[in-house]
Amino acid sequence: MKFDKILNLKITLNNNPTNILNNLCTGLETFLGFNSASKGYDGSGIVYSDLDRLCDGVMGFLFSIITDVKDDKNLTKYNNNIDTMLEKIKLAQYNRKNFDSSIREVSQGIKAWVRGVEERNESITKPLANLEKTLHGHASVEMDDNPITDQLSTWQGFSSIYLQEVEKSEIALDEIDDELRNEIAPKIELIKQVVDNFWNSVNDLGVYDSVKKLKDKFGAIPKIVNMEIGTQIQEVNNTLNDKFEKMFRDIHNLTQNKKSHINESLS
Protein backbone atom coordinates (compact mmCIF):
# COMPACT_ATOMS: atom_id res chain seq x y z
CA MET A 1 0.00 0.00 0.00
CA LYS A 2 2.75 2.30 0.87
CA PHE A 3 4.42 1.33 -2.35
CA ASP A 4 1.24 2.16 -4.34
CA LYS A 5 1.09 5.61 -2.79
CA ILE A 6 4.68 6.17 -3.67
CA LEU A 7 4.00 5.01 -7.27
CA ASN A 8 0.93 7.28 -7.60
CA LEU A 9 2.92 10.16 -6.23
CA LYS A 10 5.62 9.45 -8.77
CA ILE A 11 3.08 9.35 -11.63
CA THR A 12 1.50 12.57 -10.37
CA LEU A 13 4.86 14.24 -10.13
CA ASN A 14 5.75 13.04 -13.62
CA ASN A 15 2.48 14.45 -15.06
CA ASN A 16 2.54 17.74 -13.15
CA PRO A 17 4.94 19.57 -15.51
CA THR A 18 2.58 18.86 -18.42
CA ASN A 19 -0.51 19.77 -16.45
CA ILE A 20 1.09 22.86 -15.06
CA LEU A 21 2.15 23.95 -18.58
CA ASN A 22 -1.30 23.21 -20.02
CA ASN A 23 -3.03 25.07 -17.23
CA LEU A 24 -0.62 27.96 -17.62
CA CYS A 25 -1.28 28.18 -21.37
CA THR A 26 -5.04 27.95 -20.86
CA GLY A 27 -4.98 30.66 -18.23
CA LEU A 28 -2.76 32.85 -20.39
CA GLU A 29 -5.08 32.39 -23.37
CA THR A 30 -8.04 33.40 -21.24
CA PHE A 31 -6.09 36.34 -19.89
CA LEU A 32 -5.23 37.45 -23.38
CA GLY A 33 -8.80 37.02 -24.69
CA PHE A 34 -8.45 33.80 -26.72
CA ASN A 35 -11.71 32.23 -27.89
CA SER A 36 -11.34 28.46 -28.37
CA ALA A 37 -14.44 28.34 -30.58
CA SER A 38 -13.22 30.93 -33.08
CA LYS A 39 -9.59 30.04 -32.54
CA GLY A 40 -8.84 33.75 -32.28
CA TYR A 41 -8.70 36.66 -29.86
CA ASP A 42 -12.06 38.35 -29.39
CA GLY A 43 -10.87 41.31 -27.32
CA SER A 44 -12.50 40.08 -24.09
CA GLY A 45 -9.17 39.85 -22.36
CA ILE A 46 -6.24 42.20 -22.18
CA VAL A 47 -5.66 41.89 -25.93
CA TYR A 48 -7.15 44.87 -27.79
CA SER A 49 -9.94 44.54 -30.28
CA ASP A 50 -9.22 45.37 -33.91
CA LEU A 51 -10.78 48.82 -33.45
CA ASP A 52 -8.65 49.49 -30.40
CA ARG A 53 -5.58 48.37 -32.29
CA LEU A 54 -6.52 50.72 -35.15
CA CYS A 55 -7.13 53.65 -32.79
CA ASP A 56 -3.85 53.13 -31.00
CA GLY A 57 -2.09 52.65 -34.31
CA VAL A 58 -3.48 55.94 -35.63
CA MET A 59 -2.56 57.79 -32.46
CA GLY A 60 0.88 56.19 -32.40
CA PHE A 61 1.46 57.20 -36.00
CA LEU A 62 0.30 60.77 -35.39
CA PHE A 63 2.35 61.00 -32.21
CA SER A 64 5.46 59.87 -34.09
CA ILE A 65 4.94 62.28 -36.98
CA ILE A 66 4.09 65.28 -34.80
CA THR A 67 7.01 64.53 -32.47
CA ASP A 68 9.34 64.46 -35.48
CA VAL A 69 7.96 67.84 -36.55
CA LYS A 70 8.46 69.24 -33.06
CA ASP A 71 12.03 67.93 -32.85
CA ASP A 72 12.93 69.29 -36.30
CA LYS A 73 14.83 72.48 -35.51
CA ASN A 74 14.10 73.78 -38.98
CA LEU A 75 10.35 73.74 -38.22
CA THR A 76 10.54 75.30 -34.75
CA LYS A 77 8.87 78.53 -35.89
CA TYR A 78 5.72 76.63 -36.84
CA ASN A 79 5.30 74.81 -33.50
CA ASN A 80 2.71 77.08 -31.90
CA ASN A 81 0.18 74.34 -31.11
CA ILE A 82 2.35 71.20 -31.30
CA ASP A 83 2.48 70.59 -27.53
CA THR A 84 -1.31 70.75 -27.27
CA MET A 85 -1.72 68.14 -30.02
CA LEU A 86 0.80 65.80 -28.38
CA GLU A 87 -1.02 66.01 -25.06
CA LYS A 88 -4.30 65.13 -26.74
CA ILE A 89 -2.67 62.11 -28.40
CA LYS A 90 -1.21 60.91 -25.10
CA LEU A 91 -4.64 61.23 -23.53
CA ALA A 92 -6.23 59.07 -26.24
CA GLN A 93 -3.53 56.40 -26.46
CA TYR A 94 -4.70 53.13 -24.90
CA ASN A 95 -7.90 54.89 -23.88
CA ARG A 96 -10.72 54.22 -26.31
CA LYS A 97 -13.11 56.57 -24.51
CA ASN A 98 -10.97 59.61 -25.27
CA PHE A 99 -10.22 58.67 -28.86
CA ASP A 100 -13.17 60.37 -30.59
CA SER A 101 -12.77 63.73 -28.88
CA SER A 102 -8.99 63.65 -29.05
CA ILE A 103 -8.76 62.69 -32.72
CA ARG A 104 -11.16 65.52 -33.55
CA GLU A 105 -9.05 68.06 -31.68
CA VAL A 106 -5.82 66.65 -33.11
CA SER A 107 -7.31 66.83 -36.62
CA GLN A 108 -8.30 70.45 -36.05
CA GLY A 109 -4.86 71.16 -34.64
CA ILE A 110 -3.13 69.66 -37.67
CA LYS A 111 -5.36 71.69 -40.00
CA ALA A 112 -4.57 74.83 -38.02
CA TRP A 113 -0.86 74.01 -38.15
CA VAL A 114 -0.93 73.49 -41.93
CA ARG A 115 -3.01 76.65 -42.37
CA GLY A 116 -0.49 78.57 -40.27
CA VAL A 117 2.38 77.36 -42.45
CA GLU A 118 0.46 78.29 -45.62
CA GLU A 119 -0.39 81.74 -44.25
CA ARG A 120 3.26 82.42 -43.46
CA ASN A 121 4.26 81.40 -46.95
CA GLU A 122 1.46 83.52 -48.46
CA SER A 123 2.65 86.50 -46.43
CA ILE A 124 5.75 86.36 -48.63
CA THR A 125 4.30 85.40 -52.00
CA LYS A 126 1.13 87.54 -51.93
CA PRO A 127 2.90 90.95 -51.77
CA LEU A 128 5.15 89.87 -54.65
CA ALA A 129 2.11 88.79 -56.68
CA ASN A 130 0.50 92.16 -55.93
CA LEU A 131 3.70 93.90 -57.03
CA GLU A 132 3.73 92.05 -60.34
CA LYS A 133 0.05 92.82 -60.97
CA THR A 134 0.55 96.49 -60.05
CA LEU A 135 3.54 96.84 -62.35
CA HIS A 136 1.58 95.46 -65.30
CA GLY A 137 -1.28 97.85 -64.54
CA HIS A 138 0.95 100.92 -64.21
CA ALA A 139 2.82 100.07 -67.41
CA SER A 140 -0.36 100.66 -69.40
CA VAL A 141 -1.25 104.00 -67.79
CA GLU A 142 -1.38 106.81 -70.36
CA MET A 143 0.31 109.96 -69.08
CA ASP A 144 1.68 111.49 -72.28
CA ASP A 145 -0.79 114.37 -72.16
CA ASN A 146 0.05 115.22 -68.55
CA PRO A 147 2.69 117.81 -67.63
CA ILE A 148 6.07 116.17 -67.13
CA THR A 149 6.20 117.21 -63.46
CA ASP A 150 2.82 115.55 -62.90
CA GLN A 151 4.14 112.41 -64.56
CA LEU A 152 7.12 112.41 -62.22
CA SER A 153 4.86 112.90 -59.21
CA THR A 154 2.73 109.95 -60.32
CA TRP A 155 5.76 107.68 -60.65
CA GLN A 156 6.96 108.78 -57.23
CA GLY A 157 3.67 107.54 -55.79
CA PHE A 158 3.93 104.30 -57.76
CA SER A 159 7.49 103.70 -56.54
CA SER A 160 6.36 103.97 -52.91
CA ILE A 161 3.73 101.28 -53.54
CA TYR A 162 6.36 98.98 -55.06
CA LEU A 163 8.67 99.50 -52.10
CA GLN A 164 5.92 98.80 -49.56
CA GLU A 165 5.02 95.47 -51.20
CA VAL A 166 8.63 94.27 -51.28
CA GLU A 167 9.17 95.30 -47.66
CA LYS A 168 6.12 93.25 -46.63
CA SER A 169 7.73 90.15 -48.14
CA GLU A 170 11.07 91.00 -46.58
CA ILE A 171 9.56 91.32 -43.09
CA ALA A 172 7.63 88.06 -43.53
CA LEU A 173 10.92 86.19 -44.01
CA ASP A 174 11.40 86.28 -40.23
CA GLU A 175 8.32 84.07 -39.77
CA ILE A 176 9.43 81.11 -41.91
CA ASP A 177 12.00 78.39 -41.32
CA ASP A 178 15.67 79.18 -41.82
CA GLU A 179 16.19 76.75 -44.70
CA LEU A 180 13.41 78.27 -46.78
CA ARG A 181 14.47 81.77 -45.76
CA ASN A 182 18.04 81.19 -46.91
CA GLU A 183 16.75 79.93 -50.24
CA ILE A 184 14.43 82.80 -51.16
CA ALA A 185 15.93 85.75 -49.26
CA PRO A 186 18.56 86.49 -51.98
CA LYS A 187 15.83 86.57 -54.64
CA ILE A 188 13.71 89.01 -52.64
CA GLU A 189 16.79 91.11 -51.91
CA LEU A 190 17.45 91.36 -55.66
CA ILE A 191 13.88 92.54 -56.27
CA LYS A 192 14.22 95.06 -53.45
CA GLN A 193 17.44 96.45 -54.93
CA VAL A 194 15.70 97.07 -58.26
CA VAL A 195 12.73 98.73 -56.54
CA ASP A 196 15.06 100.79 -54.31
CA ASN A 197 16.97 102.01 -57.34
CA PHE A 198 13.76 103.03 -59.08
CA TRP A 199 12.46 104.79 -55.95
CA ASN A 200 15.75 106.65 -55.50
CA SER A 201 15.73 107.71 -59.15
CA VAL A 202 12.25 109.21 -59.25
CA ASN A 203 12.65 110.82 -55.81
CA ASP A 204 16.10 112.26 -56.48
CA LEU A 205 16.13 116.05 -56.07
CA GLY A 206 18.44 116.38 -59.05
CA VAL A 207 15.94 114.56 -61.23
CA TYR A 208 13.12 116.73 -59.90
CA ASP A 209 15.09 119.92 -60.61
CA SER A 210 15.92 118.71 -64.12
CA VAL A 211 12.31 117.82 -64.83
CA LYS A 212 11.14 121.17 -63.48
CA LYS A 213 13.64 123.02 -65.65
CA LEU A 214 12.56 120.93 -68.60
CA LYS A 215 8.95 121.75 -67.85
CA ASP A 216 9.80 125.45 -67.61
CA LYS A 217 11.60 125.25 -70.93
CA PHE A 218 8.74 123.39 -72.51
CA GLY A 219 6.36 125.95 -71.05
CA ALA A 220 8.47 128.80 -72.41
CA ILE A 221 8.66 127.34 -75.92
CA PRO A 222 5.10 128.28 -76.91
CA LYS A 223 5.68 131.81 -75.65
CA ILE A 224 8.94 132.06 -77.57
CA VAL A 225 7.33 130.60 -80.66
CA ASN A 226 4.39 132.97 -80.36
CA MET A 227 6.72 135.92 -79.91
CA GLU A 228 8.83 134.85 -82.86
CA ILE A 229 5.78 134.28 -85.01
CA GLY A 230 4.36 137.60 -83.89
CA THR A 231 7.63 139.33 -84.78
CA GLN A 232 7.74 137.69 -88.17
CA ILE A 233 4.11 138.55 -88.84
CA GLN A 234 4.79 142.14 -87.83
CA GLU A 235 7.78 142.28 -90.16
CA VAL A 236 5.68 140.85 -92.97
CA ASN A 237 2.96 143.40 -92.21
CA ASN A 238 5.51 146.20 -92.17
CA THR A 239 6.98 145.03 -95.45
CA LEU A 240 3.55 144.72 -97.03
CA ASN A 241 2.56 148.13 -95.71
CA ASP A 242 5.72 149.64 -97.12
CA LYS A 243 5.08 147.99 -100.46
CA PHE A 244 1.46 149.06 -100.48
CA GLU A 245 2.37 152.63 -99.56
CA LYS A 246 4.99 152.74 -102.30
CA MET A 247 2.52 151.25 -104.73
CA PHE A 248 -0.11 153.79 -103.71
CA ARG A 249 2.43 156.59 -104.10
CA ASP A 250 3.43 155.33 -107.50
CA ILE A 251 -0.19 155.08 -108.55
CA HIS A 252 -0.83 158.55 -107.16
CA ASN A 253 2.19 159.98 -108.98
CA LEU A 254 1.20 158.23 -112.16
CA THR A 255 -2.31 159.61 -111.84
CA GLN A 256 -1.00 163.12 -111.27
CA ASN A 257 1.29 162.84 -114.27
CA LYS A 258 -1.54 161.66 -116.43
CA LYS A 259 -3.67 164.56 -115.31
CA SER A 260 -0.85 166.98 -116.05
CA HIS A 261 -0.39 165.59 -119.55
CA ILE A 262 -4.08 165.77 -120.21
CA ASN A 263 -4.31 169.35 -118.98
CA GLU A 264 -1.33 170.39 -121.10
CA SER A 265 -2.88 168.77 -124.14
CA LEU A 266 -6.14 170.59 -123.64
CA SER A 267 -4.37 173.87 -123.23
KEKEFI-303345 format. One record per residue (C-alpha): y, x, z. Coordinates in pm, whole numbers, padded with zeros to 5 digits, always signed. Each point is the difference from the previous one (the first is absolute). Example, Ala and Ser with C-alpha at 12.3 -4.5 7.8 and 13.67 -1.06 7.14 Angstrom:
2
-00450+01230+00780;+00344+00137-00066;
//
This chain:
267
+00000+00000+00000;+00230+00275+00087;-00097+00167-00322;+00083-00318-00199;+00345-00015+00155;+00056+00359-00088;-00116-00068-00360;+00227-00307-00033;+00288+00199+00137;-00071+00270-00254;-00010-00254-00286;+00322-00158+00126;+00167+00336+00024;-00120+00089-00349;+00141-00327-00144;+00329+00006+00191;+00183+00240-00236;-00071-00236-00291;+00091-00309+00197;+00309+00160+00139;+00109+00106-00352;-00074-00345-00144;+00186-00173+00279;+00289+00241-00039;+00022-00066-00375;-00023-00376+00051;+00271+00006+00263;+00219+00222-00216;-00046-00232-00298;+00101-00296+00213;+00294+00195+00135;+00111+00086-00349;-00043-00357-00131;-00322+00035-00203;-00157-00326-00117;-00377+00037-00048;-00012-00310-00221;+00259+00122-00250;-00089+00363+00054;+00371+00075+00026;+00291+00014+00242;+00169-00336+00047;+00296+00119+00207;-00123-00163+00323;-00023+00333+00173;+00235+00293+00018;-00031+00058-00375;+00298-00149-00186;-00033-00279-00249;+00083+00072-00363;+00345-00156+00046;+00067+00213+00305;-00112+00307-00189;+00235-00094-00286;+00293-00061+00236;-00052+00328+00179;-00048+00176-00331;+00329-00139-00132;+00185+00092+00317;-00160+00344+00006;+00101+00058-00360;+00357-00116+00061;+00023+00205+00318;-00113+00311-00188;+00241-00052-00289;+00300-00085+00218;-00075+00292+00233;-00007+00233-00301;+00338-00138-00107;+00140+00050+00349;-00131+00357+00021;+00136+00090-00345;+00319+00190+00079;+00130-00073-00347;-00004-00375+00076;+00156+00019+00347;+00323-00167-00114;-00190-00315-00095;-00182-00042+00334;+00227-00259+00160;-00274-00253+00079;-00314+00217-00019;-00061+00013+00377;+00016-00379+00026;-00261-00041-00275;-00234+00252+00164;+00021-00182+00332;-00088-00328-00168;-00302+00163-00166;-00120+00146+00330;+00032-00343+00157;-00216-00159-00271;-00267+00270-00022;-00327-00117+00156;+00176-00320+00102;-00067-00282-00243;+00235-00239+00180;+00304+00214-00076;-00094+00075-00359;+00170-00295-00173;+00336+00040+00171;-00008+00378-00017;-00096+00023-00367;+00283-00240-00083;+00254+00211+00187;-00141+00323-00143;+00018-00149-00351;+00362-00099+00057;+00071+00344+00141;-00150+00173-00303;+00203-00223-00233;+00314+00079+00198;-00082+00371-00013;-00052-00007-00378;+00316-00208-00044;+00192+00252+00210;-00121+00287-00218;+00093-00192-00317;+00345-00085+00137;+00068+00365+00079;-00102+00100-00349;+00212-00280-00151;+00298+00119+00203;-00014+00310-00220;-00096-00145-00337;+00214-00317+00007;+00341+00177+00016;-00108+00225-00288;-00108-00304-00203;+00337-00161+00075;+00174+00320-00110;-00185+00003-00331;+00077-00368-00063;+00367+00050+00092;+00035+00299-00230;-00138-00196-00295;+00239-00286+00076;+00307+00223+00033;-00085+00187-00320;+00059-00318-00199;+00334-00089+00161;+00281-00013-00257;+00315+00169+00128;+00153+00137-00320;+00288-00247+00012;+00085+00084+00361;+00259+00264+00092;-00164+00338+00050;+00104+00013+00367;-00166-00338+00056;-00314+00132-00166;+00000+00298+00234;+00049-00226+00301;-00295-00213-00111;-00227+00303-00033;+00110+00120+00342;-00124-00329+00144;-00324+00026-00197;-00060+00356+00122;+00027-00113+00363;-00269-00263-00063;-00230+00263-00152;+00052+00231+00296;-00070-00275+00254;-00333-00090-00164;-00120+00361-00008;+00103+00054+00362;-00205-00305+00103;-00310+00161-00151;+00085+00334+00156;+00032-00151+00349;-00326-00193-00044;-00187+00329-00048;+00009+00048+00378;-00221-00308+00046;-00296+00111-00214;-00272+00257+00059;+00079+00367-00050;-00243+00052-00288;+00152-00278-00208;+00350+00106+00102;-00058+00357-00115;-00126-00129-00333;+00287-00232-00092;+00295+00150+00190;+00074+00263-00272;+00008-00273-00266;+00244-00212+00200;+00210+00308+00073;+00025+00066-00375;+00118-00357-00061;+00252+00034+00282;+00139+00322-00148;+00062-00174-00333;+00166-00297+00172;+00206+00233+00223;+00122+00191-00303;+00102-00321-00174;+00176-00130+00313;+00186+00329+00045;+00106-00002-00365;+00150-00348-00010;+00161+00040+00344;+00144+00345-00067;+00379+00003+00041;+00033+00231-00298;-00182-00250-00218;+00217-00282+00133;+00319+00197-00071;-00121+00083-00351;-00089-00361-00071;+00335-00117+00135;+00185+00250-00217;-00209-00108-00295;+00082-00361+00075;+00370+00085+00024;-00020+00180-00332;-00186-00286-00158;+00256-00238+00146;+00285+00211-00136;-00146+00019-00351;+00094-00356-00099;+00353+00058+00126;+00025+00326-00192;-00146-00161-00309;+00237-00294+00030;+00295+00233+00045;-00107+00211-00295;-00057-00305-00215;+00332-00142+00112;+00173+00327-00089;-00164+00011-00339;+00086-00363-00067;+00359+00068+00101;+00014+00299-00233;-00143-00210-00281;+00255-00272+00076;+00280+00255+00004;-00117+00147-00328;-00031-00343-00158;+00341-00099+00132;+00151+00316-00141;-00165-00064-00334;+00107-00362-00002;+00357+00091+00092;+00011+00262-00274;-00149-00247-00243;+00254-00263+00102;+00280+00254-00039;-00126+00100-00340;-00025-00362-00105;+00347-00064+00139;+00143+00302-00182;-00175-00099-00318;+00138-00351+00032;+00351+00131+00057;-00028+00229-00300;-00118-00283-00216;+00290-00213+00112;+00242+00282-00074;-00139+00046-00350;+00018-00369-00066;+00358-00023+00123;+00104+00298-00212;-00162-00155-00304;+00182-00326+00050;+00328+00177+00041;
//
